[in-house]
Amino acid sequence: MSPGPDPETQGKRDPADTVHVDVRVTWWRRYGQNRLLVEEDGRRLGSLDLLDGNIEVDSPGREDEVRAALTDYLATRPGVPRPPQPVLP
């Protein structure tokens, strides 16, 4: 039988328990679209169209952050199809 929760640590958070994520990238595939959406706190910062490589940035001044998030996402997920060379409009 395992001992119950430790009353000294129960309900307390260790900094290693949480991860701060600045932006979230979601692979969205519906209605003939195939995109990576970049969001922060539910607000869309930009997207990458995986069919034509077009990058849309919805938050001026955050182009570098959107590109970095997309690059990191694609680098860690080999199952996501690679678009043609991405370009800013």
C-alpha positions, -999 to +999 in steps of 0.1 A: +000+000+000+014+033-010+016+062+015-008+091+009+001+125-004+029+143+014+012+170+034+044+191+032+043+193-006+006+187-014-009+217-033+025+234-038+040+239-072+075+232-082+088+256-110+095+224-130+058+215-130+049+244-153+062+255-187+058+290-199+049+290-236+050+324-254+031+312-285+013+281-296+014+266-330-016+245-341-018+223-373-053+231-388-067+210-416-103+217-426-124+228-456-095+222-480-071+243-460-039+230-445-023+256-422-001+262-391-017+288-369+004+308-345-015+321-315-008+338-282-035+337-255-061+328-281-052+357-303-039+348-338-005+362-346-001+346-380-002+315-401+016+294-426-003+280-456+012+245-460-001+243-496+016+274-511+041+284-484+025+319-478+031+333-444+005+358-431+014+379-401-016+394-383+003+413-356+026+440-370+061+439-356+060+402-346+071+387-380+103+373-365+085+357-336+059+341-360+087+328-383+107+314-353+076+296-339+069+281-373+105+270-378+107+254-344+074+236-349+084+222-383+118+212-370+103+190-342+075+174-362+086+154-391+050+142-399+039+177-409+042+183-447+067+208-457+054+237-477+071+253-507+096+279-497+077+303-473+076+340-482+061+370-466+034+387-488 
